[in-house]
């Protein structure tokens, strides 16, 4: 049991990059977790972690050992699950990373249902812009926009978005409604700009065989989709983005879709998880729930 405890402490420190965060996860003090990792290193006779005042990094031996530890702990958890299955409610912590906007708009409102169904599963929700550096490489489940580029993960599609163009009724009453993408030259078009690279993204429209990108002159660029949507609601111009971003504003009449016949397929949103030999019951439950929750209403 002491060995299993020390292995768990090491895995949590390696995953989180912090003794403090690992201590919170395992329900121990920071000192106890530090001593557990030290005991493990003493027994092995190797350094697993390089500790500095700013960060913790794995040694080469630590990276190799981490993979073995995760498999060992997964096997222990599998044995526990087989004993507990159908006798106790599934429980434990699951780390999941969402793209900021989709997770907040589409999933957070549904979490009360998940909590009622699985009160013993503790969710650690991490929100990040999918185009920026990930802040946690040791999540259990990752929701991603576009293709999965991590070979250590398996992915399944949740849904396919549509790129739609919208504007406020007040703007359209003053500037007129565009009838084709060519009409956009006479309109104010607000673009999304990448917060790090400052790159703007072309607008996409349905073509004869594939989506066609158009780069339009824009008097205003915004680095956050929420701000882009709010600018459109304020009547500042036309914007384009994924359909789920505008769903509420369209339903309330604060925005109207234009060029609907030219709307094209947007990026696919997928759920991904690690290619571990064993997938804990709580992780399987969350993946299944996400796939059900992401289905469009009939």
C-alpha positions in Angstrom: 0.0 0.0 0.0 2.9 2.4 0.7 4.3 1.7 -2.7 0.9 2.4 -4.4 0.6 5.6 -2.3 4.1 6.8 -3.4 3.4 5.9 -7.0 0.2 7.9 -7.0 2.0 10.9 -5.4 4.7 10.8 -8.1 2.1 10.5 -10.9 0.1 13.5 -9.6 3.2 15.6 -9.2 4.4 14.8 -12.7 0.9 15.5 -14.2 0.4 18.8 -12.4 4.0 20.0 -12.3 3.4 21.1 -8.7 3.7 19.5 -5.3 0.9 21.8 -4.0 -1.6 20.9 -6.7 -0.7 17.2 -6.4 -1.3 17.4 -2.6 -4.7 18.9 -3.2 -5.6 16.1 -5.7 -4.5 13.2 -3.4 -5.8 14.8 -0.2 -2.4 15.0 1.5 -0.2 17.8 2.7 2.5 19.2 0.4 5.1 17.8 2.8 3.6 14.3 2.7 3.6 14.3 -1.1 7.2 15.5 -1.2 8.3 12.8 1.2 6.5 10.2 -0.9 8.4 11.1 -4.0 11.7 11.3 -2.1 11.1 7.8 -0.8 10.4 6.5 -4.3 13.6 8.1 -5.6 15.6 6.6 -2.7 14.2 3.1 -3.3 15.0 3.4 -7.0 18.3 5.1 -6.6 17.5 7.6 -9.4 16.3 11.1 -9.7 12.8 11.3 -11.2 12.2 15.0 -11.0 14.4 18.1 -11.3 13.3 20.7 -8.8 14.0 24.4 -9.2 12.4 27.4 -7.6 10.3 28.0 -10.7 9.3 24.6 -12.0 9.4 20.8 -11.8 10.5 18.8 -14.8 10.8 15.1 -15.4 14.2 13.5 -15.9 14.6 11.0 -18.7 14.2 8.2 -16.2 11.2 10.0 -14.7 9.4 10.1 -18.1 9.9 6.4 -18.7 8.9 5.6 -15.1 5.7 7.7 -15.3 4.4 5.7 -18.2 4.9 2.5 -16.2 3.4 4.0 -13.1 0.3 5.1 -15.0 -0.2 1.5 -16.4 0.3 0.0 -12.9 -2.2 2.4 -11.3 -4.6 1.8 -14.1 -4.5 -1.9 -13.5 -5.1 -1.3 -9.8 -8.0 0.9 -10.6 -9.4 -1.6 -13.1 -9.4 -4.3 -10.3 -11.1 -1.9 -7.9 -13.7 -1.0 -10.5 -14.5 -4.7 -11.2 -15.1 -5.3 -7.5 -17.2 -2.1 -7.1 -19.1 -2.2 -10.4 -22.8 -2.2 -9.8 -22.3 -2.1 -6.1 -21.3 1.5 -5.5 -21.7 4.7 -7.5 -18.8 5.6 -9.8 -16.5 8.3 -8.3 -13.1 9.9 -8.4 -11.6 13.0 -10.1 -11.5 13.5 -13.9 -9.5 16.3 -15.5 -11.0 17.6 -18.7 -9.8 20.4 -21.0 -12.3 22.4 -23.1 -11.9 25.0 -25.8 -13.0 28.1 -23.8 -16.0 29.2 -25.8 -17.6 25.9 -26.6 -17.1 24.5 -23.1 -18.6 27.5 -21.5 -21.5 28.0 -23.9 -22.5 24.4 -24.6 -21.3 22.2 -21.6 -21.4 24.3 -18.4 -25.2 24.8 -18.6 -25.6 21.0 -18.8 -23.4 20.2 -15.8 -26.2 20.2 -13.2 -27.7 17.2 -15.0 -24.3 15.4 -14.9 -23.8 16.3 -11.2 -27.2 14.9 -10.3 -26.5 11.6 -12.2 -22.9 11.2 -10.9 -22.5 13.1 -7.7 -19.3 11.3 -6.7 -17.4 12.1 -9.9 -15.3 15.3 -9.2 -14.7 17.3 -12.4 -11.6 19.5 -12.9 -12.6 21.7 -15.8 -9.7 23.5 -17.6 -10.7 26.1 -20.2 -8.2 27.2 -22.9 -8.1 28.7 -26.4 -7.4 25.6 -28.5 -5.0 27.6 -30.6 -2.8 28.6 -27.6 -0.4 26.4 -25.7 -2.1 23.8 -23.5 -1.7 24.5 -19.9 -2.1 20.9 -18.7 -0.5 18.0 -20.6 -1.9 15.4 -18.2 -5.6 15.8 -18.6 -7.8 12.6 -18.8 -10.1 14.0 -21.5 -9.6 16.8 -24.0 -12.2 18.4 -26.2 -10.6 19.8 -29.3 -11.5 21.9 -32.3 -10.2 20.5 -35.5 -8.0 17.3 -35.9 -6.3 15.7 -33.0 -2.5 16.1 -33.4 -1.5 14.1 -30.3 -0.6 10.5 -31.1 -1.0 9.5 -27.5 -4.7 10.3 -27.7 -7.7 8.5 -29.3 -10.4 10.9 -30.6 -14.0 10.6 -31.6 -16.1 13.4 -33.2 -18.7 15.1 -31.1 -20.3 17.4 -33.7 -19.5 19.4 -36.8 -19.9 23.2 -36.6 -21.1 25.5 -39.4 -19.4 28.9 -40.2 -22.2 31.4 -40.4 -22.4 35.2 -41.0 -24.5 37.4 -38.7 -25.3 41.0 -38.0 -27.6 43.0 -35.8 -31.0 44.1 -37.2 -30.2 47.7 -36.7 -27.0 47.4 -38.7 -28.9 45.6 -41.6 -31.6 48.2 -41.6 -29.0 50.9 -42.1 -26.4 49.2 -44.3 -28.7 46.8 -46.2 -28.5 43.0 -46.3 -25.8 41.4 -48.4 -27.1 38.9 -51.0 -23.7 37.3 -52.0 -20.2 37.3 -50.6 -19.3 39.9 -53.3 -21.6 42.4 -51.6 -19.3 42.3 -48.5 -17.0 44.9 -50.0 -19.6 47.5 -49.3 -20.1 46.3 -45.7 -18.2 46.7 -42.4 -16.8 43.2 -41.6 -15.3 42.5 -38.1 -12.6 39.9 -38.0 -11.2 37.5 -35.4 -7.5 38.0 -34.9 -5.2 35.5 -33.2 -4.1 37.0 -29.8 -0.5 35.8 -30.1 0.3 35.8 -33.9 -2.0 38.7 -34.7 -3.1 36.7 -37.7 -6.6 37.2 -39.0 -8.6 34.4 -40.4 -10.4 34.4 -43.7 -14.2 34.1 -43.9 -15.4 30.8 -45.4 -18.2 30.4 -47.9 -19.6 27.4 -49.8 -18.1 27.1 -53.2 -18.8 24.8 -56.1 -16.6 22.0 -54.8 -15.2 23.2 -51.5 -15.2 26.1 -49.0 -13.8 29.3 -50.4 -11.9 31.7 -48.1 -12.2 35.5 -48.4 -9.9 38.0 -46.7 -11.9 41.2 -46.3 -10.8 44.7 -45.3 -11.8 45.2 -41.7 -11.8 48.4 -39.6 -11.9 46.4 -36.4 -10.3 43.1 -35.3 -11.0 41.3 -32.0 -9.0 38.6 -30.4 -11.9 37.0 -28.4 -15.0 35.4 -30.0 -17.2 36.8 -27.2 -16.1 40.3 -27.9 -16.7 39.7 -31.6 -20.3 38.5 -31.0 -21.0 41.5 -28.7 -19.6 43.9 -31.3 -22.1 42.5 -33.8 -25.0 42.8 -31.3 -24.0 46.4 -30.8 -24.4 47.0 -34.5 -20.8 47.6 -35.4 -20.8 45.3 -38.4 -21.0 41.8 -39.8 -19.1 38.9 -38.1 -18.6 35.3 -39.0 -18.0 32.4 -36.6 -19.2 28.9 -35.5 -23.0 28.6 -35.3 -23.0 27.8 -31.5 -21.4 31.1 -30.8 -24.5 33.0 -32.0 -27.3 30.5 -31.1 -28.7 32.5 -28.2 -28.5 35.9 -29.9 -30.2 34.5 -33.0 -32.9 32.9 -31.0 -33.6 36.2 -29.2 -33.5 38.3 -32.4 -30.5 40.3 -31.3 -28.7 38.9 -34.4 -29.8 37.8 -37.8 -28.1 35.3 -40.1 -27.2 36.5 -43.6 -25.8 34.7 -46.6 -27.3 31.5 -45.2 -27.2 29.8 -48.6 -23.4 30.3 -48.6 -22.8 28.9 -45.1 -20.3 26.1 -45.1 -19.0 23.4 -42.8 -16.8 24.6 -39.9 -14.3 22.6 -37.9 -15.2 19.4 -36.2 -15.3 19.3 -32.3 -14.0 16.0 -31.0 -13.4 14.3 -27.6 -10.0 12.7 -27.1 -8.6 10.5 -24.3 -5.3 8.8 -23.6 -4.5 5.5 -25.2 -4.1 3.8 -21.9 -4.5 0.0 -21.6 -7.3 0.6 -19.1 -9.8 3.5 -19.1 -11.3 4.2 -15.7 -15.0 3.9 -15.3 -15.4 7.6 -14.4 -13.6 8.6 -17.6 -15.7 6.3 -19.7 -18.8 7.8 -18.2 -17.8 11.3 -18.9 -16.9 10.5 -22.5 -20.2 8.9 -23.1 -22.1 11.8 -21.4 -20.2 14.3 -23.6 -21.1 12.4 -26.8 -24.7 12.4 -25.8 -24.8 16.0 -24.6 -23.2 17.3 -27.8 -25.9 15.8 -30.0 -28.2 18.4 -31.5 -31.7 18.6 -30.2 -34.2 16.9 -32.5 
